[in-house]
Amino acid sequence: MGIMKNMNRAALLISFLVASLTAVSSSMVQAQDLPAGKGKELVENTCGSCHGLDVVVAQHATKDGWASIVDYMVSRGASGTPEEIATIVDYLAKNFPAAATKTNVNKATAMDLQTQLELTAKDSEAIVKYRTDHGDFKDWDGLAKVPGIDTAKLTAKKDSIVFTE
């Protein structure tokens, strides 16, 4: 019985800590000042209901990249009408565009590859898995060896890819 009592106390403590962190995160969200524009309130309400807006503003992507991110969030439970989702994507693409930096395929996460190079989740995950299984890519030919990826899409992004370690 003592073990159960300690487990209940631990569960209560964890619940309290999560609630406290959520309250802190909520106050950070209120302090975050998103740029004005059509879609700002939707982003605050839709994206901010699950995580801090600092997570959103830390990202930069093309419109297609933002569409992929938002689709992923919808698959995880975010909701909105198709029009609201389109407005959110437009707002994010306008206010948080893709940075003009090159993507290091030896360091990028699957999500980075997906958003920065506008790859599918399947292609991005295949690149990371291949890199994990076979080591870092040395050059373009090595990257092109990843089975099942859309090499035409990669070729279009060739100038945005680096292999430095």
Buried (B, 14 or more C-beta within 10 A) or exposed (E): EEEEEEEEEEEEEEEEEEEEEEEEBEEEBEEBEBEEEEBBEBBBEBBBEEEBBEEBBEBBBBBBBBBBBBBBBBEEEBEBEEEBBBBBBBBBBBBBBBEEEBBBBBEBEBBBBBBBBBBBBEBBBBBBEBBEEEEBBEEBEBBEEBEEBEBEEBEEBEEBBBBEE
